[in-house]
């Protein structure tokens, strides 16, 4: 790197070498170490840097911060899972209730059929009794 | 393609998942930066706040679908904020403003704090009078402390073009602020006659 390049870099990026292109920092440092008179260029740039730093950085208002935080993404995924779990639980209860109804109806039909069969057998027995009574 | 290392990657992922602590961290880390960028680009506190708010709201929408490795989130935020700033700067040119942006009227400056405020206001004034692209280059490199490669990429120009904008911008600032630093020579550079 030549001295002209160092002046050009100071003109563009200022005196703080951290703002300089990373690839040229080491060369700049070695050049300045070899020729301390080059520090003058940096001192001039530093004067402008100091003035620029007098520009105050604004502070975000509490109101703006609060508005933004209120609008931040919410944990939708977790809530969605909870909703799904609630839905599945509800569906489970409904299915269990349906199964209960079906089983109840089936059992009732089965029991009724047995009772009906017994009744028919009993009635057939009674027919014989009736016949006896009628025929003497 | 080399994946870009992004120091905000984990934070953005957590924001996208709805982690309120991550949102708080992102706001405290990025809002002052974006507000400062907009303030210096626009020279108007109210407009800067609108731009900062809009930028962060876009960030909330982007976070759940953010793809790491393609760009740094901070660079993306700067791109969004700069676009919003340029929209407003264009509107200003279309509808000329009756009065220039607010400047604090500090009146007499009896103490150091007021003197500093006065200097700051003069610097802001000189900054806002720069051509937009020169101001953008100075703001990105000096105030936002972006690397030359990041700033050039954001501005869609080469690093050489960025250096040219920076040199011209800083030279104009030195001229405008010469009264504040009498020792500062307006044409300091040796052998760089741009």
Interface residues (C-beta under 8 A of the other chain):
Chain A: X3 X4 X7 X8 X9 X10 X11 X12 X13 X14 X18 X19 X20 X21 X22 X41 X44 X45 X47 X48 X49 X50 X51 X52 X54 X55 X56 X57 X58 X59 X60 X61 X64 X65 X67 X68 X69 X71 X72 X73 X74 X75 X76 X77 X78
Chain B: X15 X16 X17 X18 X19 X20 X23 X24 X27 X28 X31 X32 X35 X36 X39 X40 X45 X48 X49 X52 X53 X56 X57 X60 X63 X64 X116 X117 X119 X120 X123 X124 X127 X138 X141 X142 X143 X145 X147 X148 X149 X159 X162 X163 X164 X166 X167 X170 X171 X173 X174 X177 X180 X181 X183 X184 X185 X188 X189 X190 X191 X192
